[in-house]
Amino acid sequence: MDECLADLAGGVDEVEREPEDEVASPLARHRVFDALTWLTLRLGRLGPVRRAIARHMEARIRARANAPASRLRHPPAVEQDKVALGLALLGAAERGLARGQLGAPALRAMLRNLYSGVFVHRGGASAKNRFRARHGQTPGDFLVISPGKACNLRCHGCYANSGAHRERLDWASFERLVREAHDTWGTRVFVISGGEPLAWRDRGRSVLDLAERFPDCFFVMYTNGTLIDDAVAKRMGRLGNVSPALSVEGMREGTDARRGEGVFDKVLAATDRLRREGVIIGVSLTATRESADEILSDEVVETFFDGRGASYAFVFHYMPIGRSYTLDLMMTPEQRLR
């Protein structure tokens, strides 16, 4: 077993030392990470194997933090944040493997698209180099797109002013934004906001069609979760490169008070479907004056992370903009310090 891991690690190192040339190395890189995915899926639940794979990945991520300042492409604090994010994702993957929560497509997307594609090979390196040479700056590593305002909920104080709106991007514009960011910026991570992303449609196409069009990218989608039925969950599971971040306000009482009666139970039902399909699940939390003391409580952590298999969480401060905003929902200075 140790010899097998050593050979595989050597193959990964050899591929990672290749020049940052997207023409020469992607096939070899994908073969190595397909082999790593195969090994991880079959043996990753064995503690020694899982930890050996995780140590190798951790070393590659931490190498960024140890690079000389002259080689850094971003301010040191930004590079440190990237390392912290990479290590957090690695920890989430290891926990998911230990619990048998990740499907093969999701694991492959984490290894190829996030670990190899972003944290090791820094996205589309040749595109980033061309952009840097032309503009003197490094392009963003991810892009946030809100394709429309349509939403099936009307949450109190929604920052996006979402609702029954027809304002939206058409498919051609949406696809072009992703394609040009992919080709000219080397971007490989896209965050889809809204409105409700799963409510967006144009010419029979959805956000999931976009994820299928760009299999080497990773899509994080802020969603209220109420439109995730069995069919949607199954397709996310097959794609692997889509991770829904489910919006809640803490537990049932706070979530239903702001989002509508019964929404919390619909979110729980969505997590069951997603977990069954091996999808990478996240949680999106908004810290308000009413929810700040609950959203990071033991009950919320145990419910969504221990009980429902969530791998990560975003925490946003409530900002008084959008529909029916109110200053009463802003956190107090004391709550922000906590």
N, C-alpha and C positions, 0 to 999 in steps of 0.2 A: 504493500500500500504506500509506504513512504517513497519507494522508488517511482511509483506511478505519479504521485503528487510532484516529485522533484522534476520528472520529465515534463509534465504539463506546465509547471511554473517556469521551467526553462524556455518552453515554447512561447509562453506569454511574454517573458522578458525579451526574447529575440524579436518578436513582432513589435513590441513597444519601443525597441531601439531603432526601428526602421525610420528613415527620414519622414518628415511630415508631408508626405506626398499621397494625396487621396487616390491617385491612379495606381500606384505601385502596390500599396499594402492592404486595401480593404478586404480582398478575397482571403488572403492569408489570415488577417485579423479575425474575420468572421469564422473561419474554420477553427481557429484556436478557441474562440469564445463559444462556439457550438460544442466543442469537446468539453470545455469547462462547464457549460450548462448541463450537458449530459451527465458528467461526473457529479455535479452538485445536486442535481435532481435525484439521482439514485443513491448517493452516499451522504448527501448533505445533512441528513438528520442524525448521522453518527457524529457525536461530539468531536472526536479527534480530527476527523476529516473536515468537518465544517469549520473548526477553528483554524486548521492549517490553511484552508482557502481564504478565510477572512483575514488572517495575518498577512498573507501575500498582498491582498487587495489594500489593506490598511497601509502597508509599507509604500505602495505605489502612490496612494493619495497623499500621505505625509511627505513624500519627496517634494511635492510642490512647496510646502512650507519651509523646507530646508534649502531651496534654490537661492543662489546669490541674488542680491537686490537688483543687480544689473540685468538679470534674466527675467525679472518679474514683469508681466504685462499690465498689471493693475497695481494700485497702491497696496502696500503690505496688509493693511487692515482688510481690504477686499479679498486678497488671497487667503487670509486667515479665515474669513467667513466661508469661502468656498471649501476650504479643507474641513471646517466644522460641519458644513452641509453634507459633504461627501462621506464623512465618518458617521453622521447620523443616518444617512441612507443605508450605509453598509450595516450598521447595527440593526436597522429595521429589517433588512433582507435576512440577516442571520436569525433574528427572532422568528420571522415568517417561515424560514426553512425548518427551524427547530419544532415549530408547531404544525408544519405541513400545510401552511396557508397559501403558498405561492404556486400558481400553475406554471407550466413550462413556458408559455408565451410571455408571461409577466417576468419570470426570472430571466429569460433571454433578453427582454427589453432592458431590464436593469443592468445586466452585464454588458450588452452591446451598446445600447443607446446612452445610458448614464455613466456607468463606470468607464468603459473603454472610450466611448464617443465623446464624452464631456470632460470627465475628471482626469483621464490620462491623455487622450489625444486632442482635448480642448476644442471639440466640435470640428467644423470644417476648417482645418488648419490652413490650407492653401488659400481659401476664400478670405479668412481673417488676415492673412499676410498681405494679400492684394489690397484689401480695404485699408490696412494700416499704412501701407506704402503710399497709397493715394491720398488719404485724409489725415495721416499723422496721429490717428487715435484707434483704439481697439473697439470694434463693434460690441454691442451688448450680447451677453451669453443667452438671454432668453427674451421673448417678446410676449407681451400681454395683449390679447385681442378680444374685444367684445363685439361679436358679430351681429347682435341685435338686442333690443330692449324687451322683447316679448317675454312674459313670465306668467305662469299659471298661479302664482301667489301674489299677495299684496302686503308684504311685510311692513310693519310700522317703521317709518324713518328710513326706508331703503335708500342707500346712497346713490344707486344707479337710476332712480326714478323709473323703475321697471313696472310693467303692467301690460295692459292690452294695447301695446304699441305696434305699429307696422314698420317703424324705422329699423332697417337691417341692411347688412351687406348682402350683395348677391353672391352666388357661388364663385363666379369668375374673380371677383375682387378678393374674396376670402382666400381662395386658393392661391391667388397671385401674391398676397401678402406673405403667406407661408413660404411659397416657392422662392420669392426674391430674398427673403431673410435667410432661407436655407442656402441659396446659391451665392449671394453677394456678401452676406455677413458670416456665413458658416454657422448659423444658429441651429441648434438641435433640440432646444426645449421651448415649448410654447405653452402659455397659460391662457386658458379660455375662460372668459368671464361673461357677464351679461348685464341684464336679463338672465334667463335660464338657458344655458347652452343647449340642453336637450329639447328645448322648444323651438330652436332655430331650424328652419327648413328653407331650401330653395331648389326648385326644379327636382324635387324628390331626393335631394341630397341632405345629409346631416353632418354634424361634427364628427361622427364616427367614420363617415366616408373620407373626411380629410385625414384622419389618423391612418386609415388604410392606404391613402395615396402616398403618405410619407412614412414608410415603415422604419426608417433609420432615425426618426425623431421621437421625442417623448412628449406627451400632452397631459397636462394637469388641468382638470376641469372643475371649477367651482359650481356646485349644483345643489339644489334643495333636496334632491334625492327622490322626489315624489313621482318622477317619470321613469324611474328605473324598474321596469318590469322584467319578467324572466327573459324575454327576447333580447332586451338591451344588455342585461347582465351577461348573457351568453356571448353576445358579440364582443363586448369588452374583454371577456375572458379569452376569446379566440385571438383578438388583436394583441393584447399584452402591453401595448405602448400607450394606453390611456389609463389615467388614475383619477377617479372622482374624489374630490374633497367635499364631503357632505357637510352642509351648513346646519349647525344647531346653536342654540343659545344656552347650552348647559343641559339640564335634564328636561323632563316632560313639561312641567309647569311653565318654565321660562320660554321654552321653544314654542309651545302652543300659544302662549300669550302674545308673542310677537309675530309668529308665522301662520297661525291658524289652528283651530282645534283638529286634533288627529294627525298633525304633521309629524310629531315626534315618533309615533308608532309606524308611520310610513317610512321614516328614515331607518328605523330599526329593521323593518322588513327588507329594505334595500340592502342593508349591510349583510343580511342573511343570504340574499341572492348573490351578491358580489363575492362573498367569502366562499360560497359553494362553487363558483367559477374560477377561483384562484386569482381574483383581481387585486391589485395593490390599492388599498383603501386609505383615504386620508380624512381628516376632519377640519372644518373651517369654523373658527369661533370668533365672535365679535364681542370685545370687552366693552360693556356699557356700565353705567352706574349701578344697574340692577343685576347684571350678570357677572361682574368682575370677580366677586368672591366665590363664584360657583364653578366657572368654566374650567379651572385647573384643580378642582377639588378631587379628592380620592374617589368619590363616587363617579365623576365623569371619566376619569382615567380608567377606573376599573370597568366601567360600562363599555367604553368604546375601544380601549386598547387591549385590556385583558379579556373582556368578554366578547368583543365583536371583531377583533383582529385588525384594528386600525394601525397603520405603520407610522404616521406622521400627523402633525397638526399645524395649521396656520392660525395665529392669533392677531386680530386686527383691532386697533382702537376705533371706537365709534367716532365718526366725524359728522358734524351737523350739516350735511348737504343732501340734495336729492328731494324725494317726495316727503312731505309732511315732517320735515326735520324738526328736532326739538333740542334745545340745550340741556334739557332735563336728563337726557340719556348719556351725556358726556361724563366720563369718570372724573372723580374729584382728584386734586393733586395728591392726596394721601393714597388713594387707590392706585394711581400711576406709579408711585414710589414702591408700593408693595409688589 
